């Protein structure tokens, strides 16, 4: 199958901006690519997203949250990701299974082994070829995210932004632990750099990945 590329990071790390730039870059090179996201990416997934991110659902227990994410992923992979990869296109995904480990594992403190098992099942065994972890201090990312939500009128998706800063720090710590465990796959990029500098680093990695996959 073609390369599967994911983008991870705390709230406000700049993932969406870099994904759209990479899509344009690959399209200009004549390489078919699809941008998708989690939770979401398909009709069922998008409905689950509304449940998960709605700040009114602050009473949701951690295990319900975890299982909803996994259910949305199982549908997303079979309906969107796997078919496009098999057709020879590159998939660019805004969050994937690493996010579940970081947020529900390190953030919510659910047993990591349980999550790893569920991630394997819900992804049907598919793993990213490369993951770009756009890293920045949680305080900076959260401030960016809240400003973005106000600008785009996305307050109805602020359930995680409303968590205490300690939660976001645990999530960041989790992401960095994942990167340390899998350095060949997870590329950590300081997202406090300029957008152009971040994008150039991403393109260097992606160009090498495309050459290897031919």
Order of alpha helices (4+ residues) and beta strands (2+ residues): beta-alpha-beta-alpha-alpha-alpha-beta-alpha-alpha-beta-alpha-alpha-beta-alpha
